[in-house]
Every structure is written in C-alpha cells, then in structure tokens.
Amino acid sequence: MQPFKVIWFEDDHQNVDDISPQLEKHLTVHSRLLELQWRDQYSSDFDITMFEGNCSLAIIDLNLKDNDKGTDLIRIIREHGAFIEILLYSNNPKELIELTESKNYIEGIYRHATLTGLEQKIKDVIDLSLYREMMAIERLRLYNESLKG
C-alpha cells in the first residue's frame, strides 16, 4: 500500500493516540497506509523542506508547546510555497476565529473549532486530498493520451 503522509502538531499526544487508529482504518479503505509524524512544537530553525512533496496533510493545533502558535507555522509553510493540505484546530473556538479571520485571515486552510468531531473532520480532509490526487493523476493520464493522439 502507498503511504499517506501526515505531520501532526499537537502538544497533547493523547489526542493523536486517540484518533490515529481510526485514521489508519479509514485509509485502509483507500488502499493507503498512514505514515504519521507527531511533533509538539516547532522551532525557529524548523526545516520547512520536509513539506516539499513529502507530506499530504498537516494537522495543526492552534496552541502548541512553549506558546508556539499553529498560525505562525502555517505562515511559514505558506511563505515557503509548500503545497500541502492544512487542518488547523483548537479547543478554543473564539481564539481560533480571532486568529484566522479579518486582518489575520489565513488562506487555504481547513478549520475545526473543538476537539469534538475532529476525527471526522480529519477524515473529510483526507478524502478531499485523495480526491484531488486522483483527479491530478487522471488529468495527467488524459493529457498524455492526447499527446499520442
């Protein structure tokens, strides 16, 4: 099975442990294998190159260890130009909205405000990511056929 690579930034490892087995089962239906990296923070010398074609999804808690903010990590990812699906979540809906809307608007992310339902939201984002991947492969196949034609 082909891996589906996820990096998850979460300061409470129990949240990852609670959800990851269900994500593994979900991906099995798609003939994919979950390859998960967990981190509780990122540092100022964070290696952003790890996202260049190496991950399909970043799941990011808004509040990380040592007062790191998930929104800062997202800005680093976007400034670098890495193409990756991002799900930002928080158990503090008010803060999530304040830090991702209006003057702080962050483009191109999925959001989830509470831990309730987070597992399903992650599955939905995985499904969208897999669909986009499948469509890109199909378009490439059709393009290559048109060149032969």
DOVOLO-703291 format. One record per residue: chain; residue in three letters; residue number from 0; x, y, z negated of N, C-alpha, C, O in turn. Coordinates in steps of 0.02 Angstrom, whole numbers, padded with zeros to 5 digits. Layout:
REM DOVOLO-703291
[r "A"; "ALA"; NUM; [X; Y; Z]; [X; Y; Z]; [X; Y; Z]; [X; Y; Z]]
...
REM end
This chain:
REM DOVOLO-703291
[r "A"; "MET"; 0; [00042; -00060; 00000]; [00000; 00000; 00000]; [00044; 00063; 00000]; [00096; 00065; -00032]]
[r "A"; "GLN"; 1; [00021; 00112; 00036]; [00056; 00176; 00040]; [00043; 00216; -00024]; [-00013; 00216; -00049]]
[r "A"; "PRO"; 2; [00095; 00248; -00050]; [00085; 00287; -00112]; [00047; 00353; -00099]; [00052; 00383; -00046]]
[r "A"; "PHE"; 3; [00011; 00373; -00150]; [-00020; 00439; -00152]; [00014; 00473; -00211]; [00003; 00455; -00269]]
[r "A"; "LYS"; 4; [00056; 00522; -00196]; [00099; 00552; -00247]; [00066; 00612; -00280]; [00044; 00659; -00247]]
[r "A"; "VAL"; 5; [00064; 00609; -00346]; [00033; 00662; -00387]; [00083; 00684; -00439]; [00117; 00643; -00470]]
[r "A"; "ILE"; 6; [00088; 00750; -00448]; [00125; 00776; -00505]; [00075; 00811; -00551]; [00035; 00852; -00528]]
[r "A"; "TRP"; 7; [00078; 00794; -00614]; [00028; 00819; -00662]; [00064; 00856; -00717]; [00106; 00829; -00753]]
[r "A"; "PHE"; 8; [00048; 00920; -00723]; [00075; 00963; -00776]; [00022; 00968; -00831]; [-00030; 01000; -00821]]
[r "A"; "GLU"; 9; [00036; 00938; -00887]; [-00012; 00936; -00943]; [00028; 00928; -01007]; [00071; 00885; -01012]]
[r "A"; "ASP"; 10; [00014; 00971; -01056]; [00053; 00968; -01118]; [00028; 00913; -01166]; [00063; 00897; -01214]]
[r "A"; "ASP"; 11; [-00030; 00885; -01154]; [-00056; 00831; -01196]; [-00057; 00767; -01154]; [-00103; 00756; -01114]]
[r "A"; "HIS"; 12; [-00007; 00725; -01164]; [00000; 00665; -01123]; [-00060; 00619; -01129]; [-00073; 00580; -01083]]
[r "A"; "GLN"; 13; [-00097; 00623; -01184]; [-00156; 00580; -01192]; [-00208; 00592; -01138]; [-00241; 00545; -01116]]
[r "A"; "ASN"; 14; [-00215; 00654; -01115]; [-00262; 00669; -01061]; [-00243; 00632; -00997]; [-00287; 00607; -00962]]
[r "A"; "VAL"; 15; [-00179; 00629; -00983]; [-00154; 00593; -00925]; [-00166; 00518; -00933]; [-00190; 00485; -00887]]
[r "A"; "ASP"; 16; [-00150; 00492; -00992]; [-00159; 00421; -01006]; [-00233; 00400; -01001]; [-00248; 00345; -00980]]
[r "A"; "ASP"; 17; [-00278; 00444; -01021]; [-00349; 00428; -01020]; [-00377; 00423; -00950]; [-00423; 00384; -00937]]
[r "A"; "ILE"; 18; [-00351; 00464; -00904]; [-00380; 00469; -00838]; [-00343; 00429; -00785]; [-00374; 00404; -00738]]
[r "A"; "SER"; 19; [-00278; 00423; -00791]; [-00239; 00392; -00736]; [-00260; 00321; -00718]; [-00256; 00304; -00659]]
[r "A"; "PRO"; 20; [-00281; 00277; -00764]; [-00303; 00210; -00743]; [-00363; 00213; -00694]; [-00367; 00173; -00648]]
[r "A"; "GLN"; 21; [-00410; 00260; -00706]; [-00467; 00266; -00661]; [-00446; 00294; -00593]; [-00475; 00277; -00542]]
[r "A"; "LEU"; 22; [-00395; 00336; -00592]; [-00369; 00361; -00528]; [-00335; 00306; -00489]; [-00342; 00302; -00428]]
[r "A"; "GLU"; 23; [-00300; 00262; -00524]; [-00269; 00204; -00491]; [-00322; 00161; -00458]; [-00314; 00141; -00400]]
[r "A"; "LYS"; 24; [-00376; 00146; -00493]; [-00431; 00106; -00465]; [-00462; 00142; -00406]; [-00476; 00110; -00355]]
[r "A"; "HIS"; 25; [-00473; 00207; -00412]; [-00504; 00245; -00358]; [-00461; 00243; -00295]; [-00487; 00235; -00239]]
[r "A"; "LEU"; 26; [-00397; 00250; -00303]; [-00352; 00249; -00245]; [-00346; 00180; -00213]; [-00334; 00175; -00153]]
[r "A"; "THR"; 27; [-00354; 00128; -00252]; [-00352; 00060; -00226]; [-00407; 00051; -00173]; [-00396; 00016; -00123]]
[r "A"; "VAL"; 28; [-00464; 00081; -00183]; [-00519; 00078; -00134]; [-00496; 00107; -00067]; [-00519; 00085; -00014]]
[r "A"; "HIS"; 29; [-00451; 00155; -00069]; [-00425; 00187; -00009]; [-00360; 00154; 00015]; [-00325; 00181; 00059]]
[r "A"; "SER"; 30; [-00344; 00097; -00013]; [-00282; 00061; 00002]; [-00220; 00104; -00010]; [-00173; 00103; 00029]]
[r "A"; "ARG"; 31; [-00222; 00140; -00065]; [-00166; 00182; -00084]; [-00146; 00165; -00155]; [-00185; 00139; -00195]]
[r "A"; "LEU"; 32; [-00084; 00179; -00171]; [-00056; 00165; -00236]; [-00039; 00232; -00270]; [-00004; 00274; -00242]]
[r "A"; "LEU"; 33; [-00064; 00241; -00331]; [-00049; 00303; -00368]; [00023; 00304; -00390]; [00047; 00258; -00424]]
[r "A"; "GLU"; 34; [00058; 00357; -00371]; [00126; 00369; -00394]; [00123; 00435; -00432]; [00118; 00488; -00401]]
[r "A"; "LEU"; 35; [00127; 00431; -00498]; [00114; 00489; -00540]; [00176; 00510; -00579]; [00210; 00469; -00610]]
[r "A"; "GLN"; 36; [00191; 00575; -00575]; [00243; 00605; -00617]; [00207; 00650; -00666]; [00161; 00686; -00648]]
[r "A"; "TRP"; 37; [00229; 00648; -00729]; [00199; 00691; -00780]; [00253; 00737; -00807]; [00310; 00717; -00818]]
[r "A"; "ARG"; 38; [00234; 00800; -00818]; [00277; 00850; -00850]; [00235; 00892; -00896]; [00177; 00906; -00882]]
[r "A"; "ASP"; 39; [00264; 00911; -00952]; [00227; 00952; -01000]; [00243; 01027; -00993]; [00212; 01068; -01026]]
[r "A"; "GLN"; 40; [00291; 01043; -00950]; [00308; 01113; -00937]; [00351; 01116; -00875]; [00368; 01065; -00845]]
[r "A"; "TYR"; 41; [00368; 01176; -00855]; [00416; 01187; -00802]; [00463; 01241; -00826]; [00446; 01283; -00868]]
[r "A"; "SER"; 42; [00522; 01240; -00800]; [00572; 01289; -00822]; [00585; 01341; -00768]; [00562; 01333; -00711]]
[r "A"; "SER"; 43; [00621; 01393; -00784]; [00635; 01446; -00735]; [00676; 01420; -00676]; [00674; 01450; -00622]]
[r "A"; "ASP"; 44; [00713; 01366; -00686]; [00752; 01338; -00630]; [00716; 01277; -00600]; [00748; 01232; -00573]]
[r "A"; "PHE"; 45; [00650; 01277; -00605]; [00609; 01223; -00580]; [00624; 01209; -00506]; [00628; 01254; -00465]]
[r "A"; "ASP"; 46; [00633; 01146; -00490]; [00650; 01125; -00422]; [00588; 01120; -00379]; [00555; 01068; -00377]]
[r "A"; "ILE"; 47; [00571; 01174; -00347]; [00511; 01177; -00305]; [00516; 01133; -00244]; [00465; 01115; -00214]]
[r "A"; "THR"; 48; [00576; 01116; -00223]; [00585; 01074; -00163]; [00552; 01006; -00171]; [00541; 00971; -00121]]
[r "A"; "MET"; 49; [00537; 00986; -00233]; [00504; 00921; -00243]; [00436; 00918; -00210]; [00410; 00864; -00198]]
[r "A"; "PHE"; 50; [00406; 00976; -00195]; [00340; 00977; -00164]; [00343; 00972; -00088]; [00291; 00962; -00056]]
[r "A"; "GLU"; 51; [00401; 00980; -00059]; [00407; 00981; 00014]; [00397; 00912; 00044]; [00445; 00875; 00054]]
[r "A"; "GLY"; 52; [00334; 00895; 00058]; [00318; 00831; 00088]; [00321; 00773; 00040]; [00311; 00716; 00061]]
[r "A"; "ASN"; 53; [00334; 00785; -00023]; [00342; 00730; -00070]; [00281; 00718; -00113]; [00275; 00664; -00142]]
[r "A"; "CYS"; 54; [00236; 00766; -00118]; [00177; 00758; -00160]; [00115; 00776; -00120]; [00117; 00819; -00076]]
[r "A"; "SER"; 55; [00060; 00743; -00136]; [-00004; 00759; -00104]; [-00046; 00804; -00148]; [-00088; 00842; -00123]]
[r "A"; "LEU"; 56; [-00037; 00799; -00214]; [-00080; 00836; -00260]; [-00041; 00857; -00322]; [-00003; 00818; -00350]]
[r "A"; "ALA"; 57; [-00052; 00919; -00342]; [-00027; 00944; -00407]; [-00088; 00957; -00450]; [-00132; 00996; -00432]]
[r "A"; "ILE"; 58; [-00089; 00925; -00508]; [-00141; 00937; -00558]; [-00108; 00978; -00613]; [-00059; 00956; -00643]]
[r "A"; "ILE"; 59; [-00136; 01037; -00627]; [-00101; 01083; -00671]; [-00148; 01109; -00725]; [-00200; 01139; -00711]]
[r "A"; "ASP"; 60; [-00129; 01098; -00787]; [-00164; 01127; -00844]; [-00146; 01201; -00848]; [-00088; 01219; -00835]]
[r "A"; "LEU"; 61; [-00193; 01243; -00864]; [-00180; 01315; -00868]; [-00129; 01331; -00922]; [-00085; 01373; -00912]]
[r "A"; "ASN"; 62; [-00135; 01298; -00980]; [-00091; 01312; -01036]; [-00045; 01253; -01049]; [-00067; 01199; -01069]]
[r "A"; "LEU"; 63; [00019; 01265; -01037]; [00069; 01213; -01044]; [00112; 01224; -01106]; [00103; 01273; -01142]]
[r "A"; "LYS"; 64; [00159; 01180; -01116]; [00205; 01184; -01173]; [00246; 01248; -01169]; [00260; 01274; -01115]]
[r "A"; "ASP"; 65; [00265; 01274; -01227]; [00308; 01334; -01233]; [00277; 01395; -01199]; [00312; 01437; -01172]]
[r "A"; "ASN"; 66; [00210; 01400; -01200]; [00173; 01457; -01173]; [00180; 01465; -01097]; [00164; 01518; -01071]]
[r "A"; "ASP"; 67; [00203; 01413; -01062]; [00203; 01416; -00989]; [00131; 01418; -00965]; [00087; 01387; -00995]]
[r "A"; "LYS"; 68; [00119; 01454; -00912]; [00052; 01459; -00882]; [00051; 01423; -00815]; [00096; 01431; -00774]]
[r "A"; "GLY"; 69; [00000; 01384; -00804]; [-00009; 01350; -00741]; [-00014; 01397; -00682]; [00008; 01381; -00627]]
[r "A"; "THR"; 70; [-00042; 01457; -00694]; [-00048; 01506; -00641]; [00021; 01530; -00617]; [00030; 01543; -00557]]
[r "A"; "ASP"; 71; [00069; 01534; -00662]; [00137; 01554; -00642]; [00168; 01500; -00598]; [00201; 01515; -00548]]
[r "A"; "LEU"; 72; [00157; 01438; -00615]; [00183; 01382; -00575]; [00151; 01383; -00505]; [00186; 01371; -00456]]
[r "A"; "ILE"; 73; [00087; 01396; -00502]; [00053; 01399; -00436]; [00083; 01454; -00394]; [00093; 01445; -00334]]
[r "A"; "ARG"; 74; [00096; 01512; -00423]; [00127; 01567; -00385]; [00195; 01546; -00357]; [00212; 01563; -00300]]
[r "A"; "ILE"; 75; [00234; 01510; -00397]; [00299; 01486; -00374]; [00290; 01439; -00315]; [00325; 01444; -00265]]
[r "A"; "ILE"; 76; [00243; 01393; -00321]; [00229; 01345; -00267]; [00209; 01382; -00204]; [00235; 01368; -00150]]
[r "A"; "ARG"; 77; [00163; 01429; -00209]; [00138; 01466; -00151]; [00192; 01511; -00121]; [00198; 01516; -00060]]
[r "A"; "GLU"; 78; [00232; 01544; -00163]; [00285; 01587; -00137]; [00336; 01547; -00098]; [00366; 01572; -00051]]
[r "A"; "HIS"; 79; [00346; 01485; -00118]; [00393; 01441; -00083]; [00363; 01416; -00018]; [00400; 01392; 00026]]
[r "A"; "GLY"; 80; [00298; 01420; -00011]; [00265; 01398; 00051]; [00251; 01323; 00053]; [00237; 01296; 00107]]
[r "A"; "ALA"; 81; [00254; 01290; -00003]; [00241; 01218; -00005]; [00167; 01205; 00008]; [00124; 01237; -00023]]
[r "A"; "PHE"; 82; [00152; 01159; 00053]; [00083; 01141; 00067]; [00065; 01081; 00024]; [00090; 01026; 00034]]
[r "A"; "ILE"; 83; [00022; 01093; -00024]; [00001; 01041; -00070]; [-00067; 01060; -00099]; [-00080; 01119; -00112]]
[r "A"; "GLU"; 84; [-00109; 01010; -00108]; [-00173; 01022; -00142]; [-00158; 01036; -00215]; [-00115; 01004; -00245]]
[r "A"; "ILE"; 85; [-00194; 01085; -00244]; [-00183; 01103; -00315]; [-00250; 01105; -00350]; [-00298; 01136; -00327]]
[r "A"; "LEU"; 86; [-00253; 01071; -00407]; [-00311; 01075; -00452]; [-00287; 01105; -00517]; [-00246; 01076; -00552]]
[r "A"; "LEU"; 87; [-00314; 01164; -00533]; [-00298; 01198; -00595]; [-00358; 01190; -00642]; [-00415; 01202; -00622]]
[r "A"; "TYR"; 88; [-00345; 01170; -00703]; [-00400; 01161; -00750]; [-00381; 01187; -00818]; [-00322; 01199; -00834]]
[r "A"; "SER"; 89; [-00433; 01197; -00859]; [-00422; 01222; -00927]; [-00482; 01203; -00969]; [-00538; 01197; -00944]]
[r "A"; "ASN"; 90; [-00470; 01194; -01032]; [-00525; 01183; -01079]; [-00550; 01250; -01106]; [-00592; 01252; -01151]]
[r "A"; "ASN"; 91; [-00524; 01304; -01077]; [-00545; 01372; -01096]; [-00571; 01407; -01033]; [-00534; 01442; -00999]]
[r "A"; "PRO"; 92; [-00636; 01397; -01017]; [-00664; 01424; -00955]; [-00655; 01499; -00946]; [-00641; 01523; -00891]]
[r "A"; "LYS"; 93; [-00664; 01536; -01000]; [-00658; 01609; -00996]; [-00588; 01630; -00973]; [-00580; 01672; -00929]]
[r "A"; "GLU"; 94; [-00538; 01600; -01004]; [-00469; 01617; -00985]; [-00454; 01595; -00914]; [-00420; 01631; -00877]]
[r "A"; "LEU"; 95; [-00479; 01537; -00894]; [-00468; 01513; -00825]; [-00496; 01563; -00775]; [-00463; 01579; -00725]]
[r "A"; "ILE"; 96; [-00556; 01587; -00787]; [-00587; 01635; -00741]; [-00548; 01701; -00741]; [-00535; 01729; -00688]]
[r "A"; "GLU"; 97; [-00530; 01726; -00800]; [-00492; 01788; -00804]; [-00426; 01785; -00767]; [-00405; 01834; -00735]]
[r "A"; "LEU"; 98; [-00393; 01727; -00770]; [-00326; 01721; -00740]; [-00327; 01700; -00666]; [-00274; 01697; -00634]]
[r "A"; "THR"; 99; [-00386; 01686; -00638]; [-00387; 01663; -00568]; [-00436; 01703; -00524]; [-00443; 01687; -00465]]
[r "A"; "GLU"; 100; [-00468; 01753; -00551]; [-00515; 01793; -00511]; [-00495; 01867; -00513]; [-00449; 01887; -00549]]
[r "A"; "SER"; 101; [-00530; 01906; -00473]; [-00519; 01978; -00467]; [-00447; 01994; -00448]; [-00422; 01967; -00399]]
[r "A"; "LYS"; 102; [-00415; 02037; -00486]; [-00346; 02057; -00469]; [-00297; 01999; -00476]; [-00242; 02003; -00448]]
[r "A"; "ASN"; 103; [-00315; 01947; -00512]; [-00272; 01889; -00521]; [-00290; 01832; -00474]; [-00267; 01775; -00484]]
[r "A"; "TYR"; 104; [-00330; 01845; -00423]; [-00355; 01793; -00379]; [-00299; 01749; -00352]; [-00248; 01774; -00328]]
[r "A"; "ILE"; 105; [-00309; 01684; -00356]; [-00261; 01637; -00328]; [-00297; 01599; -00272]; [-00348; 01567; -00283]]
[r "A"; "GLU"; 106; [-00269; 01604; -00213]; [-00300; 01573; -00154]; [-00281; 01500; -00148]; [-00226; 01479; -00166]]
[r "A"; "GLY"; 107; [-00327; 01461; -00122]; [-00313; 01393; -00102]; [-00304; 01343; -00158]; [-00262; 01298; -00153]]
[r "A"; "ILE"; 108; [-00341; 01351; -00211]; [-00338; 01302; -00266]; [-00409; 01279; -00283]; [-00458; 01313; -00269]]
[r "A"; "TYR"; 109; [-00412; 01220; -00311]; [-00474; 01196; -00342]; [-00469; 01212; -00416]; [-00415; 01211; -00445]]
[r "A"; "ARG"; 110; [-00526; 01227; -00447]; [-00526; 01242; -00518]; [-00577; 01198; -00553]; [-00627; 01177; -00524]]
[r "A"; "HIS"; 111; [-00563; 01184; -00617]; [-00610; 01148; -00659]; [-00604; 01175; -00729]; [-00550; 01176; -00758]]
[r "A"; "ALA"; 112; [-00661; 01197; -00756]; [-00660; 01230; -00821]; [-00692; 01186; -00874]; [-00751; 01192; -00888]]
[r "A"; "THR"; 113; [-00656; 01143; -00903]; [-00668; 01099; -00960]; [-00636; 01031; -00944]; [-00622; 01016; -00886]]
[r "A"; "LEU"; 114; [-00626; 00992; -00995]; [-00600; 00925; -00984]; [-00656; 00877; -00966]; [-00643; 00824; -00936]]
[r "A"; "THR"; 115; [-00717; 00895; -00983]; [-00775; 00854; -00964]; [-00781; 00855; -00888]; [-00784; 00908; -00858]]
[r "A"; "GLY"; 116; [-00784; 00797; -00859]; [-00791; 00792; -00786]; [-00726; 00800; -00748]; [-00727; 00799; -00686]]
[r "A"; "LEU"; 117; [-00670; 00808; -00782]; [-00606; 00818; -00747]; [-00589; 00757; -00704]; [-00564; 00765; -00648]]
[r "A"; "GLU"; 118; [-00601; 00697; -00730]; [-00585; 00637; -00692]; [-00620; 00637; -00624]; [-00589; 00624; -00572]]
[r "A"; "GLN"; 119; [-00685; 00653; -00624]; [-00722; 00654; -00561]; [-00697; 00709; -00514]; [-00692; 00699; -00454]]
[r "A"; "LYS"; 120; [-00680; 00767; -00543]; [-00654; 00822; -00502]; [-00588; 00801; -00468]; [-00577; 00816; -00410]]
[r "A"; "ILE"; 121; [-00545; 00767; -00506]; [-00482; 00744; -00476]; [-00496; 00695; -00420]; [-00466; 00699; -00367]]
[r "A"; "LYS"; 122; [-00543; 00649; -00431]; [-00561; 00600; -00378]; [-00587; 00637; -00316]; [-00570; 00618; -00260]]
[r "A"; "ASP"; 123; [-00628; 00688; -00326]; [-00654; 00726; -00269]; [-00598; 00760; -00230]; [-00599; 00760; -00169]]
[r "A"; "VAL"; 124; [-00550; 00789; -00266]; [-00494; 00822; -00232]; [-00450; 00770; -00196]; [-00426; 00783; -00141]]
[r "A"; "ILE"; 125; [-00440; 00712; -00226]; [-00403; 00658; -00193]; [-00439; 00639; -00128]; [-00407; 00632; -00076]]
[r "A"; "ASP"; 126; [-00505; 00630; -00131]; [-00543; 00612; -00071]; [-00536; 00664; -00017]; [-00528; 00647; 00042]]
[r "A"; "LEU"; 127; [-00539; 00728; -00035]; [-00531; 00781; 00015]; [-00461; 00780; 00045]; [-00452; 00789; 00105]]
[r "A"; "SER"; 128; [-00411; 00768; 00003]; [-00342; 00765; 00027]; [-00333; 00706; 00076]; [-00301; 00714; 00128]]
[r "A"; "LEU"; 129; [-00360; 00649; 00058]; [-00355; 00591; 00102]; [-00393; 00602; 00167]; [-00370; 00580; 00220]]
[r "A"; "TYR"; 130; [-00450; 00635; 00164]; [-00488; 00651; 00225]; [-00447; 00697; 00271]; [-00444; 00685; 00331]]
[r "A"; "ARG"; 131; [-00417; 00748; 00242]; [-00376; 00793; 00283]; [-00317; 00757; 00314]; [-00300; 00769; 00372]]
[r "A"; "GLU"; 132; [-00287; 00713; 00276]; [-00231; 00673; 00302]; [-00255; 00630; 00361]; [-00222; 00626; 00412]]
[r "A"; "MET"; 133; [-00312; 00597; 00352]; [-00339; 00554; 00404]; [-00355; 00595; 00467]; [-00341; 00573; 00523]]
[r "A"; "MET"; 134; [-00384; 00654; 00458]; [-00401; 00696; 00516]; [-00338; 00721; 00552]; [-00337; 00724; 00613]]
[r "A"; "ALA"; 135; [-00286; 00737; 00515]; [-00224; 00759; 00546]; [-00194; 00702; 00587]; [-00169; 00713; 00643]]
[r "A"; "ILE"; 136; [-00195; 00642; 00560]; [-00168; 00584; 00597]; [-00209; 00571; 00660]; [-00182; 00557; 00713]]
[r "A"; "GLU"; 137; [-00275; 00576; 00654]; [-00319; 00565; 00712]; [-00308; 00618; 00766]; [-00305; 00602; 00825]]
[r "A"; "ARG"; 138; [-00300; 00680; 00745]; [-00288; 00734; 00794]; [-00221; 00723; 00830]; [-00215; 00736; 00890]]
[r "A"; "LEU"; 139; [-00172; 00701; 00793]; [-00107; 00687; 00823]; [-00112; 00629; 00872]; [-00082; 00632; 00926]]
[r "A"; "ARG"; 140; [-00150; 00579; 00855]; [-00160; 00522; 00900]; [-00194; 00545; 00964]; [-00173; 00526; 01018]]
[r "A"; "LEU"; 141; [-00246; 00585; 00958]; [-00282; 00610; 01016]; [-00238; 00655; 01059]; [-00240; 00652; 01121]]
[r "A"; "TYR"; 142; [-00198; 00695; 01028]; [-00151; 00738; 01064]; [-00101; 00696; 01103]; [-00089; 00710; 01162]]
[r "A"; "ASN"; 143; [-00073; 00646; 01072]; [-00025; 00603; 01105]; [-00058; 00565; 01164]; [-00026; 00555; 01215]]
[r "A"; "GLU"; 144; [-00121; 00545; 01156]; [-00156; 00513; 01210]; [-00167; 00561; 01268]; [-00163; 00541; 01326]]
[r "A"; "SER"; 145; [-00181; 00624; 01252]; [-00192; 00674; 01306]; [-00129; 00687; 01345]; [-00132; 00703; 01404]]
[r "A"; "LEU"; 146; [-00071; 00680; 01314]; [-00008; 00689; 01349]; [00005; 00633; 01398]; [00036; 00643; 01450]]
[r "A"; "LYS"; 147; [-00019; 00574; 01382]; [-00010; 00516; 01426]; [-00056; 00519; 01486]; [-00040; 00493; 01540]]
[r "A"; "GLY"; 148; [-00113; 00551; 01477]; [-00168; 00551; 01522]; [-00164; 00579; 01587]; [-00213; 00578; 01624]]
REM end
